[in-house]
Amino acid sequence: MSRKSTPPSDFSKKIVKLLADKPAISISTLTEQLADATSPKAMYALTRSLKGLKDSGLVTAHDSGQQEYARLTLEGRKKAHSIKLDSDTAVLNPHWDGKWRIILLDLPENRKADRDGLRYLLKKAGFVCLKNSVWVSAQPFEHLFASIKKDLNLTTEIMIFVTDNLDVETEKAFFELLK
């Protein structure tokens, strides 16, 4: 009779979520918050997940001389926003608040990777592309995209409008688009 072993938990998402809210966190704090220090399996899983995040360029480590700190890279911040969209806390109120979210996205060709990543997040958040760089949604994700704008230093490349003041024909067109 063979014994099935349970794979160690993946701490990657938990690490990214914790780091998303802070500039940096000490490795000892991560360990305290995420792993049972008495469990060798949990410690191993945490160490491997942290190494995987470093290797994939989502997290960097900084040594202060007394302690090692982990911090999200720009790519890690993008991943954190994506995880936020996937989380249970991203569940939206089913009742429309009557406001439209309109995002203008204008990134140059030399920032194609950022542009593609933003398009992916916009689609994931329920935005629909209206015209080349104009995205529309009735979902209240403007705060998330304001954070992305700040994190990626896209001051003029992303413009976010929230309005309930549209002409009747435009509003009809938006409803048709979102069906």
C-alpha positions, -999 to +999 in steps of 0.1 A: +000+000+000+015+033-011+013+064+010+002+096-007+021+127+004+004+161+003+024+187-016+036+216+005+014+247+004+022+274-021+029+306-003+036+327-034+003+344-036+003+351+002+038+366+000+028+388-029-004+400-011+015+408+020+042+427+001+017+446-020+006+467+010+041+476+022+074+489+007+093+459+022+089+432+048+116+414+067+119+377+060+115+370+097+081+388+096+070+369+065+080+337+083+060+347+114+029+356+094+028+328+069+046+297+082+044+275+113+080+278+123+078+244+140+068+227+108+098+219+086+074+214+056+059+248+060+093+265+064+106+246+033+075+256+013+079+293+023+116+293+014+110+277-020+081+301-028+102+331-019+131+318-040+107+311-069+094+347-067+129+361-066+139+339-096+109+350-116+117+387-110+086+394-089+105+400-056+139+414-047+158+408-015+177+435+003+201+429+032+203+457+058+233+441+075+211+430+104+181+416+086+170+406+051+140+423+035+118+412+006+102+438-017+080+436-048+094+447-082+073+465-108+064+431-123+055+419-087+032+449-083+015+440-116+011+404-103-004+418-070-030+438-089-039+406-109-042+386-077-064+413-062-088+410-092-089+372-087-096+374-049-129+369-032-127+405-019-130+417-056-166+405-055-187+435-066-220+448-055-245+434-081-263+467-081-249+492-106-241+526-089-250+545-121-215+555-128-193+547-158-156+541-156-137+553-187-100+547-190-079+563-217-047+542-222-019+557-243+015+539-239+042+543-266+055+513-286+086+511-264+064+502-234+045+475-253+049+449-224+033+474-199+005+482-224-003+445-230-003+439-192-027+468-187-050+456-214-050+421-198-059+437-164-086+459-180-102+428-196-100+409-164-117+437-146-146+437-170-136+467-191-145+466-228-124+484-255-146+510-271-121+527-295-084+519-298-073+532-264-106+539-247-119+513-222-153+514-205-169+496-176-197+499-151-177+481-124-161+501-097-124+493-103-112+528-107-093+527-074-073+496-086-063+513-118-054+545-099-030+524-079-016+508-110-012+543-126+008+554-095+028+521-091+039+522-128+044+560-129+019+564-157+009+600-149-002+610-184-004+576-201-035+566-182-065+589-176-094+577-155-129+592-156-158+582-135-191+598-146-228+594-145-233+623-169-236+608-204-260+615-232-287+590-238-273+576-270-238+571-256-252+553-226-272+530-248-241+523-268-222+515-236-249+491-224-248+473-258-210+470-256-211+454-221-238+428-230 
